Amino acid sequence: MNDPKILTNLEFCIKQGSYLLIEDMPETIDPILEPILTNQFVDIQGWRQIRCGDQMIDYDSNFKLYMTTKMNNPHFLPEVFIWVTIINFTVTESGLSEQLLS
């Protein structure tokens, strides 16, 4: 998230339908990511678009966003748990399997 080119990379990945990995996420989600996490799409003349920063860009449905953190016990806001799927990889294999299946 500290990369000065994060917005450029995010826009490129959304347009091209590629994957983006954001490492070392803080406990507070940057407001620029909220339209993406909450799927605030707009259909304009048959094109699906989404707000990224201060502009509307074309959205490719193949786009995937992954976010990681190194915090042992992050305290995200409650709405973040609604927007994303959180996976704790510090649990045992059976616990992780149970998380993913639920």
Buried (B, 14 or more C-beta within 10 A) or exposed (E): BEEEEBBEEBBEBBBEEEEBEBEEBEEEBEEBBBBBBEEEBEEEEEEEBBBBEEEBBBBEEEBEBEBEBEEEEEEBEEEBEEBBEEEEEEEEEEEBEEBEEE
